[in-house]
Amino acid sequence: MDYAARRARLAAQMQEGSVAVLATAPEVARNADSDYPYRHDSHFYYLTGFTEPESVLVLVAAQGDKPARAILFCREKNVEREIWDGYRHGPEAARTAFGFDDAYPIGELDTHMARILPNASALYYALASNAALDAQVTSWIKAVRAQGRTGTTAPGTFVNLLPLLDEMRLVKDADEQALMLRAGDISGGAHARAMRAARPGMFEYELEAELLYAFRKNGAQFPAYTPIVASGPNACVLHYNVNDRQMQDGDLVLIDAGCELDGYASDITRTFPVNGRFTEAQRTLYELVLAAQDAAFAAIAPGRPYSAFHEAALRVLVQGMLDLGLVDASTYANVDDAIAAKAHVPFYMHGTGHWLGMDVHDVGAYRDVTHPDKPSRPLVPGMVVTVEPGIYVRPAAGVPERFWHIGIRIEDDVVVTADGYRLLTASAPKTVAEIEAIVGTAHG
């Protein structure tokens, strides 16, 4: 990754003579003597590649013949702390390794900002994202304003830094795409491992353990989010993650899980029968969802609106609901009427995808905010989206009982290309034949 080039791109968008300040995430205590596993701030990492806590990036935009500068503030070298907590770069090594113009100890941030901020034309900052830094920024501005009698001026313009970074991160370059392809391959293999291990009588957490093992075994640092392993009626709970039910013969299990590799997420959902064989009702709904996903894929291409693949999937799902009696066909003249009335919402209540990148629900606007009616923005090569239609049937009057407690979601990750899309998660078995051939084979 060319982090210096990213910093240069951002600085080029900033007002001449302005300053940007961006901090990484703080460490967070889990309990008395333990922190949660540390994970850097995504925006900070995107610009720096630096993963240590207690770090701040300061960008000074070009002005006249003065070039832009990138300055890192980070922890000092400390041999005693490194014995306990591990290696620290320290400012000098970080400057060299990550291509900064200057680097200083984090404890000197206030001192250097007292020199950098006076007469800056604008301050670019992510207000309300870090309470401790908010207080520091406020103190810097007050200190500069107090120098007004000397002719010194404080920044007169304050700009939200995050929208600029959001747009930069939305389109992934070739290095990012390659990394996300590898993350998708690891996660797809983990889903296949869980399928092979599955059998009636297991607990959901046992399949979760198979996933986590495969993630770490293959080099991923974390799960990208808490895995969902939802069997039987739990599959109708969208964000279920207790993962403690014992799976029964005849259950479907919905697994929504993906790894994070070098800061980039994958996001896959597969649904399969614990005993390796779909019932007729399960197969019927599964193939409906699969057809909806195929329709969504066909709607992905540069220039097509982001909303197009959701609309394509929704039409297939609603037609299926009408055909199967989940939605009363006598009430609606056609699919369009049923969609307008939101008749599908009891069975399909979420969108068909989201941006994917360093965050699972990645940054970037879904609508063209420059247009008065804010239409769905067009897709461009390099955008990465999930495609995840589903259907969730809870017991209710008028709903065919054979479908009760069936929850199905099928989710893959794709990158938009010049001529359509590229699937990043092909390693996860998906067709009925593939699933029935693999489930439970670890016990054969």
ZAPAKE-660644 format. One record per residue (C-alpha): residue number from 1; x, y, z. Coordinates in nm, 4 decimals. Last residue first. Layout:
<recs>
{rec NUM {X Y Z}}
...
</recs>
This chain:
<recs>
{rec 444 {-1.7464 -3.9713 0.7290}}
{rec 443 {-1.7250 -3.7304 1.0200}}
{rec 442 {-1.5470 -3.4483 0.8349}}
{rec 441 {-1.7963 -3.5063 0.5532}}
{rec 440 {-2.0798 -3.3548 0.7563}}
{rec 439 {-2.1862 -3.1054 0.4915}}
{rec 438 {-1.9771 -3.1348 0.1721}}
{rec 437 {-2.1878 -3.2965 -0.1021}}
{rec 436 {-2.5159 -3.1462 0.0197}}
{rec 435 {-2.3611 -2.8009 0.0040}}
{rec 434 {-2.2164 -2.8355 -0.3448}}
{rec 433 {-2.5412 -2.9815 -0.4840}}
{rec 432 {-2.7561 -2.7104 -0.3262}}
{rec 431 {-2.5283 -2.4435 -0.4676}}
{rec 430 {-2.3164 -2.2282 -0.2368}}
{rec 429 {-1.9776 -2.3639 -0.1345}}
{rec 428 {-1.7492 -2.0813 -0.0089}}
{rec 427 {-1.4347 -2.0498 -0.2235}}
{rec 426 {-1.6033 -1.8040 -0.4622}}
{rec 425 {-1.5781 -1.5178 -0.2155}}
{rec 424 {-1.4232 -1.2314 -0.4131}}
{rec 423 {-1.6568 -1.2400 -0.7138}}
{rec 422 {-1.5495 -0.9953 -0.9841}}
{rec 421 {-1.7934 -0.7449 -1.1313}}
{rec 420 {-1.9185 -0.5927 -1.4536}}
{rec 419 {-1.7090 -0.4792 -1.7502}}
{rec 418 {-1.4778 -0.2202 -1.5947}}
{rec 417 {-1.4893 -0.3995 -1.2609}}
{rec 416 {-1.7070 -0.3681 -0.9488}}
{rec 415 {-1.5686 -0.5755 -0.6636}}
{rec 414 {-1.7873 -0.8496 -0.5208}}
{rec 413 {-1.8515 -0.9969 -0.1766}}
{rec 412 {-2.0989 -1.2795 -0.1203}}
{rec 411 {-2.4025 -1.3343 0.0978}}
{rec 410 {-2.6757 -1.5985 0.1013}}
{rec 409 {-2.9409 -1.5603 0.3697}}
{rec 408 {-3.2005 -1.8137 0.4778}}
{rec 407 {-3.4310 -1.8293 0.7799}}
{rec 406 {-3.6850 -2.1088 0.8071}}
{rec 405 {-3.8804 -2.1010 1.1331}}
{rec 404 {-4.2143 -2.1645 0.9595}}
{rec 403 {-4.2019 -2.2610 0.5918}}
{rec 402 {-4.4143 -2.5769 0.6135}}
{rec 401 {-4.6661 -2.3772 0.8164}}
{rec 400 {-4.7832 -2.1724 0.5199}}
{rec 399 {-4.8202 -1.8113 0.6463}}
{rec 398 {-5.1821 -1.7014 0.6835}}
{rec 397 {-5.1515 -1.6395 1.0551}}
{rec 396 {-4.7917 -1.6115 1.1606}}
{rec 395 {-4.4932 -1.8329 1.2440}}
{rec 394 {-4.1690 -1.6648 1.1400}}
{rec 393 {-4.0286 -1.6849 0.7893}}
{rec 392 {-3.7005 -1.5121 0.7086}}
{rec 391 {-3.5851 -1.4631 0.3490}}
{rec 390 {-3.2495 -1.3413 0.2296}}
{rec 389 {-3.0596 -1.1376 -0.0252}}
{rec 388 {-2.6936 -1.0635 0.0472}}
{rec 387 {-2.4742 -0.9018 -0.2166}}
{rec 386 {-2.1800 -0.7314 -0.0462}}
{rec 385 {-2.0176 -0.4398 -0.2199}}
{rec 384 {-1.6675 -0.3342 -0.3260}}
{rec 383 {-1.6155 -0.0216 -0.5372}}
{rec 382 {-1.3090 -0.0469 -0.7579}}
{rec 381 {-1.4806 0.0190 -1.0882}}
{rec 380 {-1.7667 0.2688 -1.0515}}
{rec 379 {-2.1248 0.2236 -0.9333}}
{rec 378 {-2.3647 0.5114 -0.9804}}
{rec 377 {-2.5038 0.6965 -0.6782}}
{rec 376 {-2.8626 0.6388 -0.5683}}
{rec 375 {-3.0515 0.9629 -0.6236}}
{rec 374 {-3.0179 1.2589 -0.3854}}
{rec 373 {-3.3237 1.4646 -0.4907}}
{rec 372 {-3.1277 1.7908 -0.5164}}
{rec 371 {-2.8103 1.6288 -0.6561}}
{rec 370 {-2.4755 1.6849 -0.4836}}
{rec 369 {-2.5608 1.4205 -0.2224}}
{rec 368 {-2.5381 1.1435 -0.4798}}
{rec 367 {-2.6564 0.8604 -0.2592}}
{rec 366 {-2.4869 0.5639 -0.0957}}
{rec 365 {-2.2262 0.7829 0.0719}}
{rec 364 {-1.8952 0.6249 0.1653}}
{rec 363 {-1.7616 0.4310 0.4623}}
{rec 362 {-1.7622 0.0554 0.5033}}
{rec 361 {-2.0142 -0.1623 0.6758}}
{rec 360 {-1.7553 -0.4317 0.7390}}
{rec 359 {-1.4883 -0.1667 0.7902}}
{rec 358 {-1.1584 -0.1669 0.6022}}
{rec 357 {-1.3588 -0.2457 0.2919}}
{rec 356 {-1.7196 -0.3343 0.2213}}
{rec 355 {-2.0045 -0.1136 0.1002}}
{rec 354 {-2.3498 -0.2517 0.1666}}
{rec 353 {-2.5872 -0.5138 0.0335}}
{rec 352 {-2.9349 -0.6445 -0.0416}}
{rec 351 {-3.1197 -0.4146 0.1951}}
{rec 350 {-3.3077 -0.5408 0.4974}}
{rec 349 {-3.6630 -0.6408 0.5885}}
{rec 348 {-3.7317 -0.9539 0.3884}}
{rec 347 {-4.0066 -1.1776 0.5287}}
{rec 346 {-4.2278 -0.9356 0.7235}}
{rec 345 {-4.1160 -0.6626 0.4781}}
{rec 344 {-4.2421 -0.8344 0.1631}}
{rec 343 {-4.5850 -0.6697 0.1620}}
{rec 342 {-4.4174 -0.3310 0.1457}}
{rec 341 {-4.7302 -0.1896 -0.0246}}
{rec 340 {-4.5205 -0.0582 -0.3126}}
{rec 339 {-4.3450 -0.3965 -0.3315}}
{rec 338 {-4.6766 -0.5832 -0.3565}}
{rec 337 {-4.8050 -0.3426 -0.6206}}
{rec 336 {-4.4870 -0.3802 -0.8259}}
{rec 335 {-4.5020 -0.7595 -0.8028}}
{rec 334 {-4.8513 -0.7735 -0.9507}}
{rec 333 {-5.2204 -0.7159 -0.8910}}
{rec 332 {-5.1937 -0.7503 -0.5159}}
{rec 331 {-5.4454 -0.8869 -0.2664}}
{rec 330 {-5.5217 -1.2163 -0.4413}}
{rec 329 {-5.1509 -1.3047 -0.4430}}
{rec 328 {-5.1436 -1.3161 -0.0619}}
{rec 327 {-4.7757 -1.2962 0.0360}}
{rec 326 {-4.6177 -1.6118 0.1768}}
{rec 325 {-4.8342 -1.8057 -0.0659}}
{rec 324 {-4.5507 -1.9655 -0.2594}}
{rec 323 {-4.6072 -1.7799 -0.5881}}
{rec 322 {-4.6516 -1.4423 -0.4169}}
{rec 321 {-4.3401 -1.4887 -0.2042}}
{rec 320 {-4.1487 -1.5993 -0.5131}}
{rec 319 {-4.2508 -1.2873 -0.7020}}
{rec 318 {-4.1424 -1.0866 -0.3989}}
{rec 317 {-3.7990 -1.2501 -0.3908}}
{rec 316 {-3.7343 -1.2039 -0.7615}}
{rec 315 {-3.8399 -0.8376 -0.7520}}
{rec 314 {-3.6295 -0.7758 -0.4411}}
{rec 313 {-3.3143 -0.9132 -0.6007}}
{rec 312 {-3.3410 -0.6744 -0.8948}}
{rec 311 {-3.4237 -0.3769 -0.6726}}
{rec 310 {-3.1264 -0.4495 -0.4476}}
{rec 309 {-2.8982 -0.4773 -0.7501}}
{rec 308 {-3.0220 -0.1494 -0.8932}}
{rec 307 {-2.9827 0.0600 -0.5763}}
{rec 306 {-2.6141 0.1285 -0.6400}}
{rec 305 {-2.7095 0.2871 -0.9708}}
{rec 304 {-2.5633 0.1322 -1.2862}}
{rec 303 {-2.2737 0.3302 -1.4330}}
{rec 302 {-2.0238 0.0515 -1.3855}}
{rec 301 {-2.1949 -0.2878 -1.3624}}
{rec 300 {-2.3964 -0.4856 -1.1084}}
{rec 299 {-2.7507 -0.5758 -1.2173}}
{rec 298 {-2.6630 -0.9335 -1.3175}}
{rec 297 {-2.5251 -0.9955 -0.9671}}
{rec 296 {-2.8599 -0.8941 -0.8187}}
{rec 295 {-3.0487 -1.1384 -1.0396}}
{rec 294 {-2.8119 -1.4168 -0.9317}}
{rec 293 {-2.8735 -1.3218 -0.5683}}
{rec 292 {-3.2481 -1.3425 -0.6193}}
{rec 291 {-3.2092 -1.6851 -0.7796}}
{rec 290 {-3.0126 -1.8027 -0.4751}}
{rec 289 {-3.2841 -1.6683 -0.2458}}
{rec 288 {-3.5500 -1.8613 -0.4384}}
{rec 287 {-3.3281 -2.1701 -0.4436}}
{rec 286 {-3.3061 -2.1593 -0.0655}}
{rec 285 {-3.6797 -2.1095 -0.0263}}
{rec 284 {-3.7631 -2.4198 -0.2284}}
{rec 283 {-3.4775 -2.6209 -0.0798}}
{rec 282 {-3.5982 -2.5542 0.2739}}
{rec 281 {-3.9540 -2.6508 0.1864}}
{rec 280 {-3.8438 -2.9747 0.0176}}
{rec 279 {-3.6130 -3.0633 0.3042}}
{rec 278 {-3.2464 -2.9906 0.2466}}
{rec 277 {-3.0009 -3.2704 0.3192}}
{rec 276 {-2.6653 -3.2468 0.4957}}
{rec 275 {-2.7821 -3.3090 0.8513}}
{rec 274 {-2.7146 -2.9514 0.9626}}
{rec 273 {-2.8917 -2.8168 0.6557}}
{rec 272 {-2.7173 -2.5161 0.5010}}
{rec 271 {-2.7150 -2.1361 0.5016}}
{rec 270 {-2.4107 -1.9357 0.3957}}
{rec 269 {-2.3212 -1.5775 0.4734}}
{rec 268 {-1.9924 -1.4100 0.3848}}
{rec 267 {-1.8346 -1.0769 0.4831}}
{rec 266 {-1.4670 -1.0006 0.4280}}
{rec 265 {-1.2822 -0.7217 0.5994}}
{rec 264 {-0.9575 -0.5349 0.5413}}
{rec 263 {-0.7089 -0.4267 0.8118}}
{rec 262 {-0.4330 -0.6733 0.7335}}
{rec 261 {-0.6866 -0.9558 0.7036}}
{rec 260 {-1.0222 -0.9347 0.8791}}
{rec 259 {-1.2247 -1.2539 0.8674}}
{rec 258 {-1.5839 -1.3191 0.7751}}
{rec 257 {-1.8921 -1.4690 0.9328}}
{rec 256 {-2.2661 -1.5023 0.8755}}
{rec 255 {-2.3590 -1.8658 0.9329}}
{rec 254 {-2.7230 -1.9700 0.8932}}
{rec 253 {-2.7985 -2.3199 1.0187}}
{rec 252 {-3.0926 -2.5190 0.8818}}
{rec 251 {-3.2433 -2.7662 1.1187}}
{rec 250 {-3.3648 -3.1158 1.0252}}
{rec 249 {-3.1691 -3.2955 1.2975}}
{rec 248 {-3.1239 -3.0471 1.5789}}
{rec 247 {-2.8556 -2.7922 1.6564}}
{rec 246 {-2.7825 -2.7231 2.0234}}
{rec 245 {-2.8177 -2.3511 2.0823}}
{rec 244 {-2.5249 -2.1437 2.2160}}
{rec 243 {-2.4348 -1.9032 1.9353}}
{rec 242 {-2.5309 -1.5843 2.1212}}
{rec 241 {-2.4812 -1.3967 1.7936}}
{rec 240 {-2.8256 -1.3217 1.6524}}
{rec 239 {-2.8129 -1.0115 1.4334}}
{rec 238 {-3.0890 -1.0974 1.1865}}
{rec 237 {-3.3035 -1.3173 1.4096}}
{rec 236 {-3.4849 -1.5549 1.1699}}
{rec 235 {-3.1847 -1.7881 1.1754}}
{rec 234 {-3.2469 -1.8395 1.5486}}
{rec 233 {-3.5574 -2.0423 1.4587}}
{rec 232 {-3.3409 -2.3365 1.3474}}
{rec 231 {-2.9700 -2.2595 1.3735}}
{rec 230 {-2.7933 -1.9262 1.3937}}
{rec 229 {-2.4151 -1.9036 1.3853}}
{rec 228 {-2.3489 -1.5296 1.3601}}
{rec 227 {-1.9813 -1.4415 1.3898}}
{rec 226 {-1.8844 -1.1251 1.5810}}
{rec 225 {-1.7291 -0.8931 1.3251}}
{rec 224 {-1.4210 -0.8865 1.0982}}
{rec 223 {-1.2920 -1.1949 1.2776}}
{rec 222 {-0.9368 -1.1080 1.3661}}
{rec 221 {-0.5732 -1.1328 1.2535}}
{rec 220 {-0.6176 -1.3406 0.9399}}
{rec 219 {-0.3151 -1.5610 0.8729}}
{rec 218 {-0.4625 -1.8887 0.7530}}
{rec 217 {-0.4710 -2.0617 1.0902}}
{rec 216 {-0.6293 -1.7495 1.2384}}
{rec 215 {-0.9349 -1.7545 1.0134}}
{rec 214 {-0.9614 -2.1337 1.0075}}
{rec 213 {-0.9639 -2.1576 1.3861}}
{rec 212 {-1.2245 -1.8833 1.4145}}
{rec 211 {-1.4537 -2.0632 1.1719}}
{rec 210 {-1.4213 -2.4029 1.3383}}
{rec 209 {-1.4840 -2.2423 1.6770}}
{rec 208 {-1.8051 -2.0850 1.5476}}
{rec 207 {-1.9143 -2.4322 1.4375}}
{rec 206 {-1.8687 -2.5528 1.7944}}
{rec 205 {-2.0468 -2.2415 1.9194}}
{rec 204 {-2.3644 -2.3501 1.7415}}
{rec 203 {-2.3774 -2.6654 1.9481}}
{rec 202 {-2.3519 -3.0048 1.7880}}
{rec 201 {-2.6365 -3.2534 1.8144}}
{rec 200 {-2.6984 -3.2787 1.4415}}
{rec 199 {-2.3804 -3.2618 1.2315}}
{rec 198 {-2.1536 -2.9884 1.0999}}
{rec 197 {-1.7771 -3.0313 1.0602}}
{rec 196 {-1.7695 -3.0312 0.6797}}
{rec 195 {-1.9946 -2.7262 0.6704}}
{rec 194 {-1.7738 -2.5423 0.9202}}
{rec 193 {-1.4658 -2.6154 0.7083}}
{rec 192 {-1.6434 -2.4859 0.3965}}
{rec 191 {-1.7304 -2.1669 0.5817}}
{rec 190 {-1.3657 -2.1291 0.6847}}
{rec 189 {-1.2536 -2.1799 0.3250}}
{rec 188 {-1.4822 -1.8993 0.2156}}
{rec 187 {-1.3364 -1.6792 0.4879}}
{rec 186 {-0.9791 -1.7423 0.3749}}
{rec 185 {-1.0718 -1.6839 0.0101}}
{rec 184 {-1.2580 -1.3649 0.0923}}
{rec 183 {-0.9591 -1.2327 0.2855}}
{rec 182 {-0.7345 -1.3178 -0.0101}}
{rec 181 {-0.9681 -1.1373 -0.2492}}
{rec 180 {-0.9778 -0.8447 -0.0073}}
{rec 179 {-0.5982 -0.8226 -0.0160}}
{rec 178 {-0.5937 -0.8315 -0.3956}}
{rec 177 {-0.8603 -0.5619 -0.4107}}
{rec 176 {-0.6637 -0.3417 -0.1725}}
{rec 175 {-0.3481 -0.3740 -0.3802}}
{rec 174 {-0.5376 -0.3012 -0.7043}}
{rec 173 {-0.6989 0.0156 -0.5675}}
{rec 172 {-1.0263 0.0288 -0.3780}}
{rec 171 {-1.2808 0.3022 -0.4435}}
{rec 170 {-1.4744 0.3997 -0.1283}}
{rec 169 {-1.1643 0.4833 0.0725}}
{rec 168 {-1.1050 0.8169 -0.0988}}
{rec 167 {-1.4696 0.9140 -0.0688}}
{rec 166 {-1.4757 0.8369 0.3025}}
{rec 165 {-1.1489 1.0231 0.3541}}
{rec 164 {-1.2924 1.3476 0.2176}}
{rec 163 {-1.6164 1.2940 0.4105}}
{rec 162 {-1.4162 1.2383 0.7332}}
{rec 161 {-1.2187 1.5620 0.7540}}
{rec 160 {-1.5057 1.7848 0.8640}}
{rec 159 {-1.3803 2.1340 0.7890}}
{rec 158 {-1.3214 2.4224 1.0297}}
{rec 157 {-1.2505 2.7639 0.8793}}
{rec 156 {-1.0996 3.0691 1.0455}}
{rec 155 {-0.7876 2.8909 1.1683}}
{rec 154 {-0.6386 3.1039 1.4465}}
{rec 153 {-0.4680 3.4292 1.3675}}
{rec 152 {-0.1415 3.5816 1.4928}}
{rec 151 {-0.1158 3.9581 1.4686}}
{rec 150 {0.0486 3.9946 1.8095}}
{rec 149 {-0.2800 4.1091 1.9644}}
{rec 148 {-0.4445 3.7847 1.8508}}
{rec 147 {-0.2179 3.5612 2.0590}}
{rec 146 {-0.5093 3.4462 2.2764}}
{rec 145 {-0.6720 3.3089 1.9635}}
{rec 144 {-0.3809 3.0673 1.9259}}
{rec 143 {-0.4212 2.9390 2.2821}}
{rec 142 {-0.7976 2.9001 2.2443}}
{rec 141 {-0.7506 2.7008 1.9237}}
{rec 140 {-0.4970 2.4703 2.0855}}
{rec 139 {-0.7198 2.4154 2.3928}}
{rec 138 {-1.0151 2.3204 2.1731}}
{rec 137 {-0.7970 2.0765 1.9809}}
{rec 136 {-0.6848 1.9166 2.3057}}
{rec 135 {-1.0419 1.8763 2.4312}}
{rec 134 {-1.1505 1.7191 2.1036}}
{rec 133 {-0.8450 1.4912 2.1292}}
{rec 132 {-0.9751 1.3447 2.4541}}
{rec 131 {-1.3273 1.3093 2.3195}}
{rec 130 {-1.2267 1.1262 2.0023}}
{rec 129 {-1.4785 1.1142 1.7155}}
{rec 128 {-1.6646 1.4295 1.8146}}
{rec 127 {-1.5024 1.6480 1.5466}}
{rec 126 {-1.3058 1.4697 1.2756}}
{rec 125 {-1.0646 1.7505 1.1876}}
{rec 124 {-0.9549 1.9707 0.9005}}
{rec 123 {-0.8387 2.3061 1.0354}}
{rec 122 {-0.8290 2.6057 0.8039}}
{rec 121 {-0.6045 2.8926 0.6933}}
{rec 120 {-0.3251 2.8155 0.9390}}
{rec 119 {-0.1977 3.1421 1.0863}}
{rec 118 {-0.0989 2.9771 1.4163}}
{rec 117 {-0.1637 2.6009 1.4011}}
{rec 116 {0.1862 2.4553 1.3496}}
{rec 115 {0.3848 2.6137 1.6354}}
{rec 114 {0.1363 2.5596 1.9171}}
{rec 113 {0.0689 2.2249 1.7486}}
{rec 112 {0.4301 2.1294 1.8172}}
{rec 111 {0.4091 2.1887 2.1901}}
{rec 110 {0.0712 2.0193 2.2271}}
{rec 109 {0.1915 1.7079 2.0433}}
{rec 108 {0.5139 1.6707 2.2449}}
{rec 107 {0.3883 1.3794 2.4551}}
{rec 106 {0.3169 1.1877 2.1346}}
{rec 105 {0.6894 1.1740 2.0667}}
{rec 104 {0.7876 1.3248 1.7302}}
{rec 103 {0.7933 1.2275 1.3644}}
{rec 102 {0.8814 1.4315 1.0568}}
{rec 101 {0.8432 1.4006 0.6798}}
{rec 100 {0.6738 1.0655 0.7155}}
{rec 99 {0.7666 0.7681 0.4963}}
{rec 98 {0.6357 0.4769 0.6984}}
{rec 97 {0.9597 0.2988 0.7891}}
{rec 96 {1.1792 0.6098 0.8180}}
{rec 95 {0.9419 0.8204 1.0250}}
{rec 94 {0.8426 0.5195 1.2336}}
{rec 93 {1.2071 0.4424 1.3137}}
{rec 92 {1.2644 0.7999 1.4304}}
{rec 91 {0.9409 0.8354 1.6253}}
{rec 90 {0.9487 0.5127 1.8265}}
{rec 89 {0.8831 0.1823 1.6582}}
{rec 88 {0.7484 0.0059 1.9645}}
{rec 87 {0.7963 -0.3673 2.0132}}
{rec 86 {0.6099 -0.5670 2.2721}}
{rec 85 {0.3945 -0.5048 2.5780}}
{rec 84 {0.5906 -0.6199 2.8834}}
{rec 83 {0.9535 -0.6124 2.7686}}
{rec 82 {0.8606 -0.3260 2.5343}}
{rec 81 {0.7515 -0.1251 2.8386}}
{rec 80 {1.1001 -0.1530 2.9900}}
{rec 79 {1.2777 -0.0753 2.6646}}
{rec 78 {1.0775 0.2396 2.5975}}
{rec 77 {1.0934 0.3900 2.2484}}
{rec 76 {0.8647 0.6902 2.2352}}
{rec 75 {0.4971 0.6599 2.1541}}
{rec 74 {0.3677 0.8318 1.8421}}
{rec 73 {0.3252 1.1704 1.6729}}
{rec 72 {0.3494 1.1502 1.2968}}
{rec 71 {0.3994 1.4498 1.0664}}
{rec 70 {0.3085 1.4701 0.6967}}
{rec 69 {0.4207 1.7820 0.5105}}
{rec 68 {0.2893 1.9618 0.2038}}
{rec 67 {0.5433 2.1604 0.0057}}
{rec 66 {0.6331 2.5265 0.0801}}
{rec 65 {0.6644 2.7268 -0.2424}}
{rec 64 {0.3255 2.8889 -0.1941}}
{rec 63 {0.1399 2.6908 0.0681}}
{rec 62 {0.1207 2.3107 0.0687}}
{rec 61 {-0.1088 2.1439 0.3189}}
{rec 60 {0.0128 2.0500 0.6661}}
{rec 59 {-0.0936 1.6995 0.7657}}
{rec 58 {-0.0852 1.5914 1.1299}}
{rec 57 {-0.1197 1.2230 1.2187}}
{rec 56 {-0.1737 1.1196 1.5803}}
{rec 55 {-0.0661 0.8040 1.7659}}
{rec 54 {-0.1402 0.6656 2.1111}}
{rec 53 {-0.2004 0.3129 1.9755}}
{rec 52 {0.0362 0.1389 1.7311}}
{rec 51 {-0.0908 0.0176 1.3945}}
{rec 50 {0.0772 0.2477 1.1419}}
{rec 49 {-0.0180 0.1946 0.7766}}
{rec 48 {-0.0374 0.5747 0.7674}}
{rec 47 {-0.3275 0.7142 0.5648}}
{rec 46 {-0.5564 0.4111 0.5631}}
{rec 45 {-0.4454 0.3287 0.9185}}
{rec 44 {-0.5773 0.6610 1.0458}}
{rec 43 {-0.9071 0.6193 0.8623}}
{rec 42 {-0.9487 0.2645 0.9949}}
{rec 41 {-0.8740 0.3462 1.3597}}
{rec 40 {-0.6419 0.0809 1.5021}}
{rec 39 {-0.7600 -0.2401 1.6682}}
{rec 38 {-0.6328 -0.3435 2.0101}}
{rec 37 {-0.7603 -0.6630 2.1662}}
{rec 36 {-0.9778 -0.5460 2.4562}}
{rec 35 {-0.7666 -0.4451 2.7536}}
{rec 34 {-0.7015 -0.6431 3.0697}}
{rec 33 {-0.6222 -0.5713 3.4320}}
{rec 32 {-0.9496 -0.4597 3.5868}}
{rec 31 {-1.1849 -0.5231 3.2950}}
{rec 30 {-1.2011 -0.4782 2.9190}}
{rec 29 {-1.0043 -0.1542 2.9105}}
{rec 28 {-1.0051 0.0272 2.5774}}
{rec 27 {-0.6968 0.1401 2.3848}}
{rec 26 {-0.7598 0.4573 2.1911}}
{rec 25 {-0.8270 0.4650 1.8165}}
{rec 24 {-0.5918 0.6563 1.5867}}
{rec 23 {-0.5873 1.0319 1.5728}}
{rec 22 {-0.6328 1.2652 1.2752}}
{rec 21 {-0.5344 1.6319 1.2501}}
{rec 20 {-0.5436 1.8306 0.9261}}
{rec 19 {-0.3804 2.1701 0.8735}}
{rec 18 {-0.4443 2.4406 0.6150}}
{rec 17 {-0.1934 2.6494 0.4181}}
{rec 16 {-0.3719 2.6027 0.0881}}
{rec 15 {-0.7150 2.4445 0.1406}}
{rec 14 {-0.7099 2.0660 0.1396}}
{rec 13 {-0.7704 1.8428 -0.1604}}
{rec 12 {-0.3981 1.8136 -0.2417}}
{rec 11 {-0.3316 1.7144 0.1200}}
{rec 10 {-0.5648 1.4173 0.0788}}
{rec 9 {-0.3930 1.2956 -0.2348}}
{rec 8 {-0.0504 1.3426 -0.0747}}
{rec 7 {-0.1553 1.1392 0.2278}}
{rec 6 {-0.2746 0.8629 -0.0018}}
{rec 5 {0.0543 0.8713 -0.1929}}
{rec 4 {0.2437 0.8383 0.1356}}
{rec 3 {0.0333 0.5342 0.2264}}
{rec 2 {0.1317 0.3458 -0.0864}}
{rec 1 {0.0000 0.0000 0.0000}}
</recs>
